[in-house]
Amino acid sequence: MNFNSSTQAKITWCPGCTNSAILIAFRQAVSELVEEQKVELKNVVILSGIGCHGKITDYVNFNSFTSLHGRLVPTMTGVKIGNPSLSVFGFSGDGDTFDEGVAHLAHAARRNSDINLFIHNNQLFALTTGQATALSPKGFKGRSTPEGNLEEPFNPLLFVLGAGASFVARTYALDIPGTKDIMKKAAEHKGFSFVEIVQPCITFFDTREALKDKRYFLDETYPTNNLSIALEKVQEQGEKIPFGIFYENQRPSFEELLHNGLK
């Protein structure tokens, strides 16, 4: 693509931050989507919430917007309603979405808004130096839980499947090619796309070593159109953790119904 997708803004994430890998994957995904004529560059819109992830809008030379804390999803929905021809990508943290914004997430999944939501899941509030979120594991010791987190975390994929999301996937931040491919597939899906990006925070919760031998990828025989199997698969949290596309179902999006009516 004859287009410079980066900006002159200085990257201020921690040295080695895995957000940079997500940024690279997204730049590559958009470049390939444009080259393949699956999206138009002028129609690409990227939005972010509040948190370490939020600076991603400073580093990509696309139409962009930074929302209020927890209000990313309704902002994305408003953008898509206002101009259905836009390709809307949102980046959010686990705290931004599953603490402040969890109700908005549930309703966007339920109504199948045609937006792409990528969650940087580092299992804590990293920007404010390590407090627990709704996705922090039980026993996690951080700034807000020095004796250990007492609460059971949400299972993010189980949550959105239960709410009605029509595209649900999990990828790993440091797997740039895999993340790029899933981002592209999410973009091509017509409906609510939810991608959990498991993201070690190298400063406050470095899970790289713990995840090293736990990850495995769904093979080509996995039936992505079976909700019952997806609900079972996303609950695997033992010695091995599955990655890939768990569920994809085509049904009319909220915007199609809004603009075309019930047919």
Secondary structure, 3 states (H helix, E strand, C coil): CCCCCECCCCCCCCCCCCHHHHHHHHHHHHHHHHHCCCCCHHHEEEEECCCHHHHHHHCECCEEEECCCCCHHHHHHHHHHHCCCCEEEEEEEHHHHHHHCHHHHHHHHHHCCCCEEEEEECCCECCCCCECCCCCCCCCCCCCCCCCCCCCCCCHHHHHHHHCCCEEEEEECCCHHHHHHHHHHHHHCCCCEEEEEECCECCCECCHHHHCCCEEECCCCCCCCCHHHHHHHCCCCCCCEEEEEEEECCCCCHHHHHHHCCC
